[in-house]
Amino acid sequence: MLIFKLAFRNILRQKRRSLLTGLSMTGGYVLFVISISMLEGSWGNAVDIFTLDHTGHIQIHKGNYVKRPKIYETIVDREEVEEALAGEARITGYAPRVYSPTLAYSGDKTSPAFLIGVDPVLETSVSRLLLKVSDGTYFDAAPNEDGYSQAMIGAGLASKLKLGLGDEIVLIAQGADGSIANDIFIISAIIGNKTSFDRFAVYLPLSAAQVFLSLGATVHEYAMLVSNRNHNEAIASDLQVLLPNLTVSPWQKVEESFYRTMQSDRQGNHFSMGIIVFLVFIGVLNTVLMSVLERTREFGVLRSIGCHPLGLVKLIFLETQMLTWLSLAVGGLIALPLVFWFAQYGILLPQPIDVGGVNFQHMKGEFSSLVFFMPMTFIVGAAALISLPPGIRAARILPRDALSSH
């Protein structure tokens, strides 16, 4: 207890130096917290943009469909799958889909396209397809009065084939039974823009796509969203146990290359911020070391009255840690409202950014325990390390040399 009192007294006695050290730590912590918040927020926004655009947080397929898609590799027992998904409270929405490459033409113009069959109602709980309608009306499963099903096409395909709302588009593909699928569909909407990933996609109602591709009631994929995107891998593992005959994959495996690229960029940013904070603590180290040099006679007196060298190391360590925790408390009070504001409102960009046909105009941070505790752990650890060299120097002071110094 005596060493705690002595450390606290020394902090108060060196008001100017303690204030400078505390301000450096406080500023470093606030800067670190806001940087982590914006970095994690940007990562979260990127994941949301990517997963809500189409992928979802988890996907279910038959066999190795993700890497080697085949039209006949379908999920047959849909009741079992949907029963498992309905029983998982952490899943907020799911939607079945079918896929096929196709040839689209209108008049004398043709273009390769990609057919995506979706449930018009369930799909809105998994992706932003409804928000990506740039012109026209979101389709429904019912055919029109002439018996033609509706279709929504990408902006790139519409431009290439010179198609507009209400026009007919003819699709030719291979059916799952080996037959040639061909039919006419009526365009109800244009999706996204010419840079969207689905600019050459043709969206059909699920029932119409199944009939067109001779799939019966089977589907190629179930995509779903979960309540907490950070837990999607654990939820995928739990679902895999319930559905052993199917392949349950988190989006990190479905889009592995994108995930690895984002992780590398994220780790690089963390490393850069670590270097910045390390440079801040070099200044703190210099301040603590100067404090030790100025108190050489004081340490000499302590040594001469029987203070053990290890006691001086503990004294310097406690002084630094007490100052660190005091700085973190002040920094936390400053950072808390700032991070909350960034998370709720963010930075308004001068011009909206189009990502896959959806406009974003706010860069938001993340408000979580990670944002506050990761910098705190780093700073406490760094403070412990920088207190050791001055403490060791103080412990090596000889009473005779110290008392004769000026």
Buried (B, 14 or more C-beta within 10 A) or exposed (E): EEBEEBBBEBBEEBEEBBEBBBEBBBBBBBBBBBBBBBBBBBBBBBBBBBBBBBBBBBBBBBEEBBEEBEBBBBBBEBEBBEEBBEEBEBBBBBBBBBBBEBEBBBEEEBBEBBBBBBBBEBBBBBBBBEBBBBEBEBBEBEBEEEEBBBBBBBBBBBBBBEBEEEBEBBBBBBBBEEEEBEBBBBBBBBBBBBEBBBBBBBBBBBBBBBBBBBBEEBBBBBBBBBEEBEBBBEBBEBBBEBBEEBBBBBBBBBBEEBBEEBEEBBEEBBEEBBEEBEEBBEBBBBBBBEBBEEBBBBBBBBBEEEBEBEBBBBBBBBBBBBBBBBBBEBBBEBBBEBBEEBBEEBEEEEEEEEBBBBEBEBBBBBBBEEBBEBBBEBBBEBBEEBBBBBBBBBBEBEBEEBBEEE
